């Protein structure tokens, strides 16, 4: 092709084919079968074979470094020594520090990609055909781009690399097997010296223009000059086409990265506590107007306040205070709303979401405001404000909720009554039960009149047992990470390594950094789908050991001493209805006053949403608690 220049001499990135040239068919068959087996293992079991993947990455880096050192003589010595030595050093580091590099694998892969990209960019400046140099430049830039992106999405990096390395290994193994079979069939004792692409080989490299070994001048099938020119033209066109594909992939990766990150909630400066905060819990640090959707008849403020975490240490939390316009005279009764699961990352705080102060997020909110009640909704510590998020950790949730009410008393122009009723859904149902349980000791100034829980996650250890005995799926992997990581961060005796497959801790932690409402959760789902089969991500029984004991410790056991309202749907897909019935039975056995309602056909969110038949019951039951009215409060008698 015009402008292509002279063919580039052999460069030596494809070292593995050189090692097997001229080998016996038996050797190739064994090497091919082993490569095929390892590739299949990596692709089909990316987590259970993560150790194999790490070893493979280390060996591949060493081989790539050796290949660079053995590159064609026309390449500058400093280039061969520098890039080759770096690859070898990184490969040795991966293998020597294997236990640690299991955790650092995504970062190491990123470094290898950037290093390979720099080497390819240098190759693009060397002599060679124009199409080869263009492809080398594009391939180098693409490697650097994906190396940078791998830092942003380390969990998916592991899975994608497992797929890429696994597929390349499968292709390499299958190629060797085919060559070995052909040699057997033709009765040869050795395999012809035909180079095949190896895992880790650079794009655009080969032994000559079409990737085959140089042919003998006496060979009967030596291509004629027109054939050679046509073949060169086709190869050049292929390189240009591949360059376009690589550019599109890199651009698509950056666009996807921007789209995924732009959809995440931004935690603004309001949630950053000052250098010095009051030591006492329940003190207001600051407040401002909530900028999201608001009920037509209410003002909504977000607050930042002091609290105590699950271990009793000083912490900061945020929340919303929803106050009706023109309320009746006198101190206002308070409804504490404990929100359900929104994720466990800091950016998952409800007060960061636009619709958190609407009837779609808080059941019966419009009716509560019409009655003049003030609704206080904590984010819990660790969401919005920095700190460890107490997911299904009762005392941490409850302290955040109680301190939100105490802090709201400091808002200008607001007078709150001590009369309080606690509501909660799902995780918030668990928080609501703990809120009422610890209130007499932790917040004696509040008069808790009753507790209403909707589809509560009341008994974490039983729920965990249900989760681990169910079918493995992506949602299950994410839910388990939301429980396991906060418990490990909160309790010193709970260690991720006791329950997570070796090397998978980074994947588990990354799953907790995204919220269900942001586009980035697609990445968590993709990672979970890649590891959910046979549940290889988690190797320990979540209900045993330190974690099992802590889950048991976080099961509320009362006494409550005030009426409890429990409602759930018969079609709840998250918390099995039989767990609710068992919980109600235990409450009745303790002598608590419990009213129960099971709604046919309702799923996990059914009781919460507008139009639920439970909403009028919730409002009338709460109104009766504030008035100390003598109403139906106990179904335990029969």
Secondary structure, DSSP 4 states (H G I P E B T S, - for coil): -TT--SPPPP--S-HHHHHHTT--HHHHHHHHHHHHHHHHHHHH-TTTTHHHHHHHHHHHHHHHHHHHHTS-TTS-HHHHHHHHHHHHHHHHHHHHTHHHHHHHHHHHHHHHHHHHHHHHHHHHHSSS-HHHHHHHHHHHHHHHHHHHHHHH-HHHHHHHHHHHHHHHHHHHHHHHHHHHHHHHHHT-SS--------TTPPTT--SSTTSSPPPPTT-TTPPPHHHHHHHHHHHHHHHHHHHHHHHHHHHHHHHHHHHHHHTSPP--GGGSPPSS--SSTT-EEEEEE--S---TTEEEEEEEEEEE-TTS-EEEEEEEEEEETTPPSSPEEEEEEE-----SSGGG-GGGSTTTTSTTTSTTHHHHHHTT-EEEEE--TTSSSSS---TT-HHHHHHHHHHHHHHHTTSTT--EEEEEEEEEETHHHHHHHHHHHHHHHH-TTSEEEEEEEES----HHHHHHHHHHS---HHHHHHHHHHHHHHHHH-TT--GGGTB-TT-HHHHHHHTTS-TTSTTHHHHHHHHHHHTGGGTTB-S-TTSHHHHHHHHHTS------S-EEEEEETT-SSS-HHHHHHHHHHHHHTT--EEEEEETT--TTTTTSTT-THHHHHHHHHHHHHHT-------TT-
